[in-house]
Amino acid sequence: MAWTYILECKDNSFYVGSGHDLVERVRQHQLGIASKYTKRRRPVRLVWAQEFERVDEAFVVEHQLKGWSRAKKIALIEGRFGDLPALAWRGATVETELSPEVRDRVQREAGAAEQAGGFVAPSPQGFVTRPLDALATKGQRQWTPRAVTRARKYGKGGS
């Protein structure tokens, strides 16, 4: 399993990434060892995540989301899927900040999940609380985009 995720940084900017172990990846961002971008903008908070069967699918969605405007990312995070087509053209204008309702809901769900020993994975289906153990992938190879490309080239899979 692989994940594509969006983090909200301290300066309210968004970071889009992907990886196998969502919990570990968010932890790495919090420690400042996952990305130069998030290292300078800690703390970060997970605001959206989607699970995929294969790493290459997560990687494609990550790069698609990186090309999206802030307004379109916010519509995705808030689950306003009907707004996405209108936001696909340059110059579209809508809210560029997370609504207070979504921000409060993320904070409430994250606090409850943390107390229960888990984390919150916002997704199009709503906020899902998952135990930390549910995403543990200890011993599994961490496929980076370069490793996926190399594995495909030499016929070793990559998912």
PLY file of the C-alpha trace (Angstrom):
ply
format ascii 1.0
element vertex 159
property float x
property float y
property float z
element edge 158
property int vertex1
property int vertex2
end_header
0.00 0.00 0.00
1.11 3.55 -0.71
-0.16 6.97 0.28
-0.40 10.43 -1.22
-0.80 13.13 1.40
-1.09 16.87 1.91
0.49 18.54 4.93
-0.35 22.02 6.14
2.81 23.82 7.29
3.23 26.39 10.06
3.10 29.21 7.49
-0.23 27.80 6.14
1.40 26.57 2.94
0.72 23.04 1.69
3.23 20.27 1.03
2.23 17.32 -1.16
4.09 14.03 -0.85
3.77 10.27 -1.14
5.22 7.18 0.49
4.56 3.71 1.89
4.38 4.38 5.62
2.22 7.44 6.21
2.78 7.61 9.95
6.56 7.37 9.62
6.62 9.87 6.76
4.65 12.47 8.75
6.94 11.80 11.72
9.98 12.42 9.47
8.48 15.72 8.33
7.89 16.71 11.97
11.55 15.92 12.77
12.74 17.94 9.78
14.45 15.04 7.98
11.97 14.36 5.17
12.12 17.56 3.12
13.99 20.86 3.08
10.67 22.59 2.45
8.91 21.26 5.54
12.05 21.46 7.68
11.82 25.28 7.59
8.04 25.27 8.12
7.49 23.01 11.12
5.31 21.97 12.75
3.30 20.35 9.97
-0.14 18.79 10.16
-1.69 16.07 8.00
-4.83 17.50 6.39
-5.54 14.96 3.61
-4.39 11.47 2.68
-5.44 8.85 0.15
-4.31 5.23 0.10
-3.38 3.46 -3.15
-2.68 -0.14 -4.07
0.56 0.70 -5.89
3.37 3.19 -5.38
3.28 4.38 -8.98
-0.39 5.35 -8.59
0.39 7.39 -5.47
3.34 9.01 -7.24
1.21 10.04 -10.24
-1.46 11.58 -7.98
1.25 13.37 -5.95
2.58 15.06 -9.07
-0.91 15.88 -10.27
-1.72 17.57 -6.94
1.56 19.50 -6.97
0.34 21.23 -10.12
-2.93 22.29 -8.52
-3.63 25.78 -7.21
-4.03 26.39 -3.50
-7.77 26.92 -4.00
-8.14 23.56 -5.73
-6.17 21.77 -2.98
-8.43 23.35 -0.36
-11.53 22.17 -2.25
-10.09 18.63 -2.22
-9.23 18.79 1.49
-12.71 20.07 2.34
-14.39 17.47 0.15
-15.91 20.04 -2.23
-15.47 17.80 -5.27
-18.06 19.72 -7.28
-15.77 22.78 -7.18
-12.76 20.95 -8.66
-13.70 21.25 -12.38
-14.32 25.01 -12.06
-10.95 25.41 -10.35
-9.14 23.63 -13.18
-8.78 26.77 -15.28
-6.29 29.53 -14.54
-7.71 32.53 -12.82
-10.47 30.66 -10.97
-11.11 32.26 -7.62
-12.55 30.79 -4.44
-11.47 30.59 -0.83
-7.72 30.22 -0.38
-7.80 29.29 3.31
-9.20 26.22 5.00
-12.62 26.92 6.39
-12.81 27.24 10.19
-15.12 24.20 10.28
-12.58 21.96 8.54
-9.68 23.35 10.59
-11.60 22.69 13.84
-12.64 19.22 12.69
-9.03 18.27 11.84
-7.83 19.49 15.25
-10.64 17.67 17.13
-10.13 14.41 15.25
-6.34 14.57 15.57
-6.60 15.12 19.35
-9.01 12.20 19.78
-6.89 9.91 17.62
-3.71 10.86 19.48
-5.34 10.02 22.80
-6.41 6.65 21.36
-2.86 5.94 20.16
-3.55 6.48 16.48
-3.71 9.18 13.84
-6.30 10.77 11.59
-6.27 10.21 7.87
-8.56 12.75 6.18
-9.82 11.34 2.89
-12.64 11.98 0.42
-14.81 9.63 2.48
-14.30 11.73 5.62
-11.90 11.59 8.51
-10.82 8.05 9.34
-9.13 7.30 12.65
-6.64 4.49 12.29
-4.41 2.86 14.88
-0.71 3.52 14.37
-0.13 -0.24 14.09
-2.45 -0.43 11.09
0.10 1.39 8.95
3.29 -0.09 10.34
5.35 -1.49 7.50
8.47 -2.47 9.38
10.85 -4.48 7.27
9.25 -3.44 3.98
11.32 -1.67 1.39
10.61 2.03 1.06
10.04 2.63 -2.65
11.19 6.04 -3.77
10.18 7.33 -7.22
13.70 6.58 -8.46
13.54 3.05 -7.06
10.19 2.48 -8.78
11.59 3.64 -12.13
14.69 1.50 -11.68
12.63 -1.54 -10.62
10.41 -1.21 -13.68
13.41 -0.82 -15.96
15.02 -4.00 -14.65
11.76 -5.93 -14.26
11.63 -6.11 -10.47
8.11 -4.79 -9.90
8.02 -1.50 -7.99
4.71 -1.64 -6.26
0 1
1 2
2 3
3 4
4 5
5 6
6 7
7 8
8 9
9 10
10 11
11 12
12 13
13 14
14 15
15 16
16 17
17 18
18 19
19 20
20 21
21 22
22 23
23 24
24 25
25 26
26 27
27 28
28 29
29 30
30 31
31 32
32 33
33 34
34 35
35 36
36 37
37 38
38 39
39 40
40 41
41 42
42 43
43 44
44 45
45 46
46 47
47 48
48 49
49 50
50 51
51 52
52 53
53 54
54 55
55 56
56 57
57 58
58 59
59 60
60 61
61 62
62 63
63 64
64 65
65 66
66 67
67 68
68 69
69 70
70 71
71 72
72 73
73 74
74 75
75 76
76 77
77 78
78 79
79 80
80 81
81 82
82 83
83 84
84 85
85 86
86 87
87 88
88 89
89 90
90 91
91 92
92 93
93 94
94 95
95 96
96 97
97 98
98 99
99 100
100 101
101 102
102 103
103 104
104 105
105 106
106 107
107 108
108 109
109 110
110 111
111 112
112 113
113 114
114 115
115 116
116 117
117 118
118 119
119 120
120 121
121 122
122 123
123 124
124 125
125 126
126 127
127 128
128 129
129 130
130 131
131 132
132 133
133 134
134 135
135 136
136 137
137 138
138 139
139 140
140 141
141 142
142 143
143 144
144 145
145 146
146 147
147 148
148 149
149 150
150 151
151 152
152 153
153 154
154 155
155 156
156 157
157 158
